[in-house]
Amino acid sequence: MKKRTLGVLAATFVAAALPMVAASPASASSADCQVYLRNLGHTVGPKVEAACNLAATWDVHGLNRLTCYLALMDLGVRTDYASTACYQLA
């Protein structure tokens, strides 16, 4: 009986934790980046989405965030807005 109860509790815990583990933190961060830029009056199209998605993808050297920053700058986003979007929100 004790083993069965522990098994049920373990299965319940795994089922409850799975959505948290499976959820991509990158997508939430990318969304934060996009909403931030949209709230500043920028059109969020495929190029902005791609930049935000790239910044939200973790890399050891931080080159993804730099690439995001440069891409947003090329799209006409102000320096401080691009910095916040790529380095703080994504």
OpenMM code with the backbone's topology and positions (N, CA, C; nanometers):
from openmm import Vec3, app, unit

residues = "MET LYS LYS ARG THR LEU GLY VAL LEU ALA ALA THR PHE VAL ALA ALA ALA LEU PRO MET VAL ALA ALA SER PRO ALA SER ALA SER SER ALA ASP CYS GLN VAL TYR LEU ARG ASN LEU GLY HIS THR VAL GLY PRO LYS VAL GLU ALA ALA CYS ASN LEU ALA ALA THR TRP ASP VAL HIS GLY LEU ASN ARG LEU THR CYS TYR LEU ALA LEU MET ASP LEU GLY VAL ARG THR ASP TYR ALA SER THR ALA CYS TYR GLN LEU ALA".split()
positions = [
    Vec3(0.0831, -0.1193, 0.0000),
    Vec3(0.0000, 0.0000, 0.0000),
    Vec3(0.0873, 0.1253, 0.0000),
    Vec3(0.1936, 0.1206, 0.0801),
    Vec3(0.2818, 0.2359, 0.0899),
    Vec3(0.3511, 0.2651, -0.0436),
    Vec3(0.3975, 0.1570, -0.1125),
    Vec3(0.4636, 0.1734, -0.2411),
    Vec3(0.3673, 0.2316, -0.3440),
    Vec3(0.2459, 0.1851, -0.3418),
    Vec3(0.1464, 0.2328, -0.4379),
    Vec3(0.1168, 0.3808, -0.4152),
    Vec3(0.1041, 0.4210, -0.2901),
    Vec3(0.0787, 0.5611, -0.2577),
    Vec3(0.1948, 0.6480, -0.3045),
    Vec3(0.3169, 0.6037, -0.2798),
    Vec3(0.4341, 0.6787, -0.3249),
    Vec3(0.4381, 0.6861, -0.4774),
    Vec3(0.4020, 0.5783, -0.5437),
    Vec3(0.3986, 0.5773, -0.6902),
    Vec3(0.2978, 0.6761, -0.7452),
    Vec3(0.1801, 0.6809, -0.6834),
    Vec3(0.0765, 0.7748, -0.7262),
    Vec3(0.1222, 0.9184, -0.7011),
    Vec3(0.1824, 0.9431, -0.5858),
    Vec3(0.2328, 1.0771, -0.5558),
    Vec3(0.3425, 1.1188, -0.6537),
    Vec3(0.4317, 1.0258, -0.6852),
    Vec3(0.5394, 1.0568, -0.7793),
    Vec3(0.4832, 1.0870, -0.9178),
    Vec3(0.3878, 1.0062, -0.9622),
    Vec3(0.3260, 1.0289, -1.0936),
    Vec3(0.2521, 1.1622, -1.0966),
    Vec3(0.1855, 1.1960, -0.9875),
    Vec3(0.1142, 1.3236, -0.9790),
    Vec3(0.2123, 1.4400, -0.9848),
    Vec3(0.3228, 1.4268, -0.9139),
    Vec3(0.4237, 1.5324, -0.9146),
    Vec3(0.4820, 1.5515, -1.0545),
    Vec3(0.5147, 1.4422, -1.1208),
    Vec3(0.5705, 1.4496, -1.2561),
    Vec3(0.4697, 1.5131, -1.3512),
    Vec3(0.3445, 1.4735, -1.3408),
    Vec3(0.2414, 1.5294, -1.4281),
    Vec3(0.2231, 1.6787, -1.4044),
    Vec3(0.2357, 1.7211, -1.2796),
    Vec3(0.2208, 1.8634, -1.2479),
    Vec3(0.3429, 1.9430, -1.2915),
    Vec3(0.4608, 1.8839, -1.2820),
    Vec3(0.5843, 1.9554, -1.3146),
    Vec3(0.6143, 1.9564, -1.4638),
    Vec3(0.5619, 1.8616, -1.5387),
    Vec3(0.5932, 1.8499, -1.6808),
    Vec3(0.5637, 1.9763, -1.7604),
    Vec3(0.4486, 2.0415, -1.7452),
    Vec3(0.4260, 2.1633, -1.8225),
    Vec3(0.5272, 2.2732, -1.7914),
    Vec3(0.5739, 2.2806, -1.6689),
    Vec3(0.6728, 2.3825, -1.6328),
    Vec3(0.8070, 2.3527, -1.6979),
    Vec3(0.8435, 2.2248, -1.7060),
    Vec3(0.9697, 2.1854, -1.7663),
    Vec3(0.9613, 2.1987, -1.9181),
    Vec3(0.8477, 2.1591, -1.9746),
    Vec3(0.8318, 2.1595, -2.1195),
    Vec3(0.8125, 2.2997, -2.1756),
    Vec3(0.7634, 2.3910, -2.0954),
    Vec3(0.7414, 2.5274, -2.1437),
    Vec3(0.8750, 2.5913, -2.1763),
    Vec3(0.8794, 2.6573, -2.2877),
    Vec3(1.0036, 2.7182, -2.3328),
    Vec3(1.0188, 2.8575, -2.2741),
    Vec3(1.1203, 2.8796, -2.1916),
    Vec3(1.1403, 3.0143, -2.1400),
    Vec3(1.1750, 3.1116, -2.2518),
    Vec3(1.2309, 3.0598, -2.3616),
    Vec3(1.2667, 3.1465, -2.4730),
    Vec3(1.1444, 3.2109, -2.5348),
    Vec3(1.0360, 3.1352, -2.5473),
    Vec3(0.9182, 3.1934, -2.6097),
    Vec3(0.8581, 3.3032, -2.5235),
    Vec3(0.8620, 3.2853, -2.3922),
    Vec3(0.8088, 3.3900, -2.3053),
    Vec3(0.8962, 3.5146, -2.3138),
    Vec3(1.0269, 3.4957, -2.3149),
    Vec3(1.1177, 3.6087, -2.3246),
    Vec3(1.1058, 3.6775, -2.4591),
    Vec3(1.0916, 3.5980, -2.5631),
    Vec3(1.0734, 3.6558, -2.6964),
    Vec3(0.9452, 3.7374, -2.7010),
    Vec3(0.8415, 3.6864, -2.6383),
    Vec3(0.7141, 3.7589, -2.6335),
    Vec3(0.7292, 3.8894, -2.5569),
    Vec3(0.8050, 3.8870, -2.4476),
    Vec3(0.8291, 4.0097, -2.3706),
    Vec3(0.8998, 4.1139, -2.4563),
    Vec3(0.9974, 4.0707, -2.5310),
    Vec3(1.0719, 4.1581, -2.6211),
    Vec3(0.9773, 4.2199, -2.7243),
    Vec3(0.8930, 4.1367, -2.7834),
    Vec3(0.8008, 4.1834, -2.8866),
    Vec3(0.6949, 4.2786, -2.8309),
    Vec3(0.6394, 4.2457, -2.7161),
    Vec3(0.5375, 4.3321, -2.6541),
    Vec3(0.5984, 4.4668, -2.6166),
    Vec3(0.7192, 4.4640, -2.5634),
    Vec3(0.7893, 4.5873, -2.5275),
    Vec3(0.8028, 4.6784, -2.6494),
    Vec3(0.8486, 4.6228, -2.7596),
    Vec3(0.8665, 4.7028, -2.8806),
    Vec3(0.7331, 4.7493, -2.9378),
    Vec3(0.6330, 4.6635, -2.9323),
    Vec3(0.4989, 4.7014, -2.9806),
    Vec3(0.4443, 4.8170, -2.8970),
    Vec3(0.4649, 4.8104, -2.7662),
    Vec3(0.4167, 4.9172, -2.6776),
    Vec3(0.4881, 5.0493, -2.7015),
    Vec3(0.6065, 5.0433, -2.7589),
    Vec3(0.6809, 5.1649, -2.7922),
    Vec3(0.6417, 5.2197, -2.9297),
    Vec3(0.5500, 5.1515, -2.9974),
    Vec3(0.5013, 5.1994, -3.1260),
    Vec3(0.5657, 5.1358, -3.2473),
    Vec3(0.6501, 5.0358, -3.2256),
    Vec3(0.7143, 4.9689, -3.3385),
    Vec3(0.6229, 4.8608, -3.3944),
    Vec3(0.6272, 4.8433, -3.5242),
    Vec3(0.5548, 4.7338, -3.5882),
    Vec3(0.6335, 4.6056, -3.5631),
    Vec3(0.5659, 4.5066, -3.5106),
    Vec3(0.6317, 4.3790, -3.4827),
    Vec3(0.5935, 4.2821, -3.5932),
    Vec3(0.6826, 4.2714, -3.6889),
    Vec3(0.6649, 4.1797, -3.8007),
    Vec3(0.7651, 4.0669, -3.7914),
    Vec3(0.7812, 3.9949, -3.9004),
    Vec3(0.8709, 3.8785, -3.9003),
    Vec3(1.0161, 3.9100, -3.8624),
    Vec3(1.0677, 4.0255, -3.9027),
    Vec3(1.2075, 4.0575, -3.8732),
    Vec3(1.2273, 4.0874, -3.7242),
    Vec3(1.1333, 4.1580, -3.6643),
    Vec3(1.1419, 4.1848, -3.5204),
    Vec3(1.1229, 4.0553, -3.4426),
    Vec3(1.0278, 3.9736, -3.4844),
    Vec3(1.0053, 3.8446, -3.4189),
    Vec3(1.1314, 3.7591, -3.4240),
    Vec3(1.1958, 3.7558, -3.5407),
    Vec3(1.3177, 3.6754, -3.5558),
    Vec3(1.4283, 3.7273, -3.4639),
    Vec3(1.4432, 3.8586, -3.4551),
    Vec3(1.5458, 3.9163, -3.3679),
    Vec3(1.5174, 3.8818, -3.2222),
    Vec3(1.3926, 3.8970, -3.1797),
    Vec3(1.3563, 3.8651, -3.0412),
    Vec3(1.3741, 3.7163, -3.0118),
    Vec3(1.3357, 3.6313, -3.1073),
    Vec3(1.3536, 3.4872, -3.0890),
    Vec3(1.5014, 3.4524, -3.0756),
    Vec3(1.5833, 3.5165, -3.1570),
    Vec3(1.7260, 3.4899, -3.1516),
    Vec3(1.7848, 3.5323, -3.0174),
    Vec3(1.7448, 3.6487, -2.9692),
    Vec3(1.7964, 3.6972, -2.8406),
    Vec3(1.7547, 3.6061, -2.7267),
    Vec3(1.6382, 3.5462, -2.7383),
    Vec3(1.5874, 3.4604, -2.6321),
    Vec3(1.6541, 3.3233, -2.6329),
    Vec3(1.7267, 3.2915, -2.7400),
    Vec3(1.7969, 3.1644, -2.7492),
    Vec3(1.9309, 3.1786, -2.6805),
    Vec3(1.9510, 3.1013, -2.5775),
    Vec3(2.0723, 3.1130, -2.4961),
    Vec3(2.1941, 3.0689, -2.5756),
    Vec3(2.3018, 3.1436, -2.5627),
    Vec3(2.4303, 3.1011, -2.6161),
    Vec3(2.5399, 3.1479, -2.5211),
    Vec3(2.6484, 3.0776, -2.5197),
    Vec3(2.7556, 3.0994, -2.4225),
    Vec3(2.8168, 3.2389, -2.4345),
    Vec3(2.8382, 3.2860, -2.5541),
    Vec3(2.9121, 3.4095, -2.5752),
    Vec3(2.8242, 3.5334, -2.5855),
    Vec3(2.6941, 3.5184, -2.5861),
    Vec3(2.6054, 3.6333, -2.5961),
    Vec3(2.5935, 3.6907, -2.7360),
    Vec3(2.6387, 3.6171, -2.8340),
    Vec3(2.6330, 3.6667, -2.9714),
    Vec3(2.4897, 3.6766, -3.0243),
    Vec3(2.4014, 3.5910, -2.9755),
    Vec3(2.2620, 3.5993, -3.0189),
    Vec3(2.2004, 3.7325, -2.9779),
    Vec3(2.2296, 3.7768, -2.8576),
    Vec3(2.1750, 3.9046, -2.8114),
    Vec3(2.2353, 4.0215, -2.8885),
    Vec3(2.3622, 4.0121, -2.9186),
    Vec3(2.4261, 4.1160, -2.9987),
    Vec3(2.3640, 4.1200, -3.1383),
    Vec3(2.3416, 4.0044, -3.1969),
    Vec3(2.2798, 3.9976, -3.3290),
    Vec3(2.1391, 4.0556, -3.3253),
    Vec3(2.0639, 4.0265, -3.2202),
    Vec3(1.9303, 4.0842, -3.2014),
    Vec3(1.9403, 4.2358, -3.1975),
    Vec3(2.0299, 4.2855, -3.1165),
    Vec3(2.0497, 4.4294, -3.1000),
    Vec3(2.0810, 4.4959, -3.2342),
    Vec3(2.1749, 4.4390, -3.3081),
    Vec3(2.2134, 4.4955, -3.4371),
    Vec3(2.0993, 4.4889, -3.5378),
    Vec3(2.0230, 4.3794, -3.5358),
    Vec3(1.9090, 4.3650, -3.6270),
    Vec3(1.8025, 4.4700, -3.5972),
    Vec3(1.7735, 4.4915, -3.4684),
    Vec3(1.6741, 4.5921, -3.4318),
    Vec3(1.7217, 4.7323, -3.4674),
    Vec3(1.8495, 4.7571, -3.4499),
    Vec3(1.9050, 4.8875, -3.4880),
    Vec3(1.8890, 4.9096, -3.6387),
    Vec3(1.9147, 4.8054, -3.7178),
    Vec3(1.8976, 4.8146, -3.8635),
    Vec3(1.7524, 4.8414, -3.9017),
    Vec3(1.6596, 4.7999, -3.8160),
    Vec3(1.5167, 4.8216, -3.8420),
    Vec3(1.4702, 4.9586, -3.7921),
    Vec3(1.5607, 5.0371, -3.7367),
    Vec3(1.5266, 5.1716, -3.6934),
    Vec3(1.4857, 5.1846, -3.5478),
    Vec3(1.5071, 5.0809, -3.4691),
    Vec3(1.4746, 5.0869, -3.3262),
    Vec3(1.5849, 5.1654, -3.2559),
    Vec3(1.5442, 5.2550, -3.1666),
    Vec3(1.6415, 5.3346, -3.0906),
    Vec3(1.7369, 5.2444, -3.0129),
    Vec3(1.8576, 5.2940, -2.9923),
    Vec3(1.9622, 5.2183, -2.9249),
    Vec3(1.9185, 5.1666, -2.7880),
    Vec3(1.8620, 5.2543, -2.7052),
    Vec3(1.8235, 5.2121, -2.5709),
    Vec3(1.7074, 5.1135, -2.5733),
    Vec3(1.6151, 5.1278, -2.6686),
    Vec3(1.5043, 5.0333, -2.6803),
    Vec3(1.5548, 4.8956, -2.7258),
    Vec3(1.6450, 4.8961, -2.8233),
    Vec3(1.7003, 4.7698, -2.8725),
    Vec3(1.7793, 4.6992, -2.7626),
    Vec3(1.8524, 4.7772, -2.6859),
    Vec3(1.9303, 4.7209, -2.5768),
    Vec3(1.8401, 4.6550, -2.4727),
    Vec3(1.7356, 4.7258, -2.4337),
    Vec3(1.6422, 4.6698, -2.3351),
    Vec3(1.5747, 4.5452, -2.3903),
    Vec3(1.5293, 4.5524, -2.5150),
    Vec3(1.4574, 4.4405, -2.5748),
    Vec3(1.5455, 4.3153, -2.5838),
    Vec3(1.6693, 4.3320, -2.6234),
    Vec3(1.7558, 4.2163, -2.6480),
    Vec3(1.8320, 4.1689, -2.5251),
    Vec3(1.8697, 4.2600, -2.4369),
    Vec3(1.9553, 4.2215, -2.3248),
    Vec3(1.8809, 4.2034, -2.1927),
    Vec3(1.7699, 4.2723, -2.1742),
    Vec3(1.6999, 4.2614, -2.0464),
    Vec3(1.5732, 4.1773, -2.0556),
    Vec3(1.5010, 4.1863, -2.1675),
    Vec3(1.3733, 4.1165, -2.1771),
    Vec3(1.3849, 3.9805, -2.2438),
    Vec3(1.4810, 3.9656, -2.3303),
    Vec3(1.4929, 3.8386, -2.4040),
    Vec3(1.6034, 3.7533, -2.3466),
] * unit.nanometer
topology = app.Topology()
chain = topology.addChain("A")
for resn in residues:
    res = topology.addResidue(resn, chain)
    for name in ("N", "CA", "C"):
        topology.addAtom(name, app.Element.getBySymbol(name[0]), res)
